[in-house]
Amino acid sequence: MGEIPYQYINIVGASGSGTTTLGRALAARLGSAFFDADDFYWMPTVPPFSMKRSAAERASMLKKSMTSAFEAVVSGSLCSWGRDIEDSFDLVIFLALPTMLRLERIERRDIALYGRCEPKFLDWAARYDEGDITCRSLALHDAWLSDRKCRVIRLERDETVEERVERAIALANSVSSAANDAPTPAGSRGRES
């Protein structure tokens, strides 16, 4: 990965926070493969996102793809996929944005991709900040991040894609990582805002 000393990077955050967008841009910048967790989590169906793969199957598929690529950026939450795949990363980048901004982004994206936005999906995405660890939520992600053995960086600003790429690279290369990797009150590592 030339510009940064990490082979496998996972970018995680709430729906609409920009994980896929940053993942694609960072992978392109670093010259590494890009994989979206949704492509492994969901079976290819019409309509999309209607049939899940088992945790073992999706983890095995992603691991094979990562290994064959040698260097990879993976966007999307891997919580409950299994320790083997979850601990395969050298760096995790967590993205956070205000709920209303995320919902606006989701609506624009879904209308552009599918011609409509599912109200149930928007309702689900809106509950991210208040949910507990039994569902995809900030609480679940914070707990998952605190259990990671690799470096964790948090990006919590509304920035352009280019600005996020530059900041992610700068933080990944920062020598004084103690400030970025220190435990936070929420128990997660690497709070950078």
N, C-alpha and C positions, 0 to 999 in steps of 0.2 A: 504494500500500500504506500510505498514511497514517502508521501507527505506526512503520514502519521504512523506510529509504531504499533498498530493493531491489525490483526488478521481478520477477525470476525467481529462485526459491530451489529448490535441490535438497537433499533430505534423504536421506542414504545411511548404511548400516551393515549389520551382519550380520543375517541372518534372525532375527526375534524380538527385535530391539533396539528396535522401536517406530517405525520410519520411517513406516509408513502411518498409525499412530495420531497421531503428532505432526504429520504432514503435513496430515491432515484438520483437526485442531484449530487449527493455526497458520493455515491457509487460511481457516477460519471466522472466526477472530479478526481477520484482516487484511482480510476481505471479498474475497478473491481466489479464483480458480479452483483446484481441486485435481485433480491427475492422478496415478495410480499407474503406475509404469513397467511393472508386470506386465501391465496392460491393453493395452499397446502391444507388449511383448515376446512374449506368448503369443497364439496364435490362439484364438478362442472355441470350445472343444471340450468334449465330454463323453467321458471325464472331463477336468477342467480341467488345464492346465499340461502338455499332452502334445505340442503342435506349436508350434515357434518361428517367428516372422517373421524375415526377413533383417534385418541391421543397418540397411541403407539404408531399407527399408520402415518399420521401427519409428521410426527417427530422423525420417523425413519426416512420419509421422503425428503424432508428438509435437510437432515444430516447428510444424506447422499448428495444432494445438490450442492451443499456448502463444501463438502470434501472435494467434489469434482471441480469446483471453481477455485479452490485454494484460498482465495480472498473474497469476502462477501460482506455486503450490507443487507440486513434483513429488517424490514419494517413490520411492525405489528406486535401485539401482545402474545407472549409465549407462556403465560401463567398456566400452570397445570398441564403442560405438554410433557413433563417428565424431566427429572434432574439431568439426565444425560444431555439433552438438547439445550436446556435452560442454562447449563454451566459451560456451554461450548463457546461462549463469547469472551473476548478480551476487553470489550468496552460496551456499556449500555448507555444510550442517550435517551433521557426522559424529556418529553415535550409537554408543556402545559400552557393553556390559553384560557381566557374567560369563557364561561359557558355560552353566552349570547353570540360571541364571535365564532365559536365552534359550530353552533347550530346554523348560523348564516352560511358558513362555509359548506356544511353538509348539504343544506338545501340547494345551494348553487351547484355543487358537484353532482348530486343525484339527478337534478333536472337536466344538467348537461349530458350525463351518461345514460340515464334511463328514461328521460322525458317526464319524470315525476319524482316526488319525494314522499316516502312512506311515513305518515304521521306516527305510527307505532315506533318506527326507528328513531324519529326525532325525540319522542317521549323517553325512549330508552337512553339515548345519548344525553339528554338533559339531566338525568339522574346520576351521572357519573360522579360528581363532586360530593354528593350526599350518601351514596351507596355504601354498604358494608363490604366485608371481605368475601361474602358469599356470591358476589356478582362482579362483573368488570366495573371497577370503580377506582377512585383515587386511593381509597383505603387499601384495596387489594394491591394496586401497583406499588404503593409505599411499602407494604409488607414484603412484597416480592423483591423490590429493589434493595431493601435492607438485608435480604438473604443472599444477595449476589456476592460472589467471591472476586469479581472483576471490578474495574473502575466504573463508577457511575457519574455521569454529568447530567445536570438538569438545565434545560433551556426553557425559560419561562417568560419570554418577551414576544410581542407581536412584531416580527421582523420580516423582511423580504427573504425569499429562499436563499439568495446569494449571501445575505448577512448571516443567516443561520449556518450556512455551510462554512463561512469564514470563521465564525465564533466557535463552532464545533471543532474545527481543525486547530484553532488557537488553543482552546482549552485542552484538547487531547494532547497537544505538544507542550503544555505548560509544565515547567520544571518544578515549580512550587505547587505541587498537586495537593499538599496538605489542606490548604484552604478550600479547595474544590471537593476533596474527598472526606472531609471531616463529618462525623455523624451530626445530623440535624435533630431538632426536637421531635420531628415526626419519625425519626429512626432511620431515615434513608440517608444514603451517602451522596456527597457531591452536589450540594445545592448551589446553583449559579443562576442568578436572575438578571 
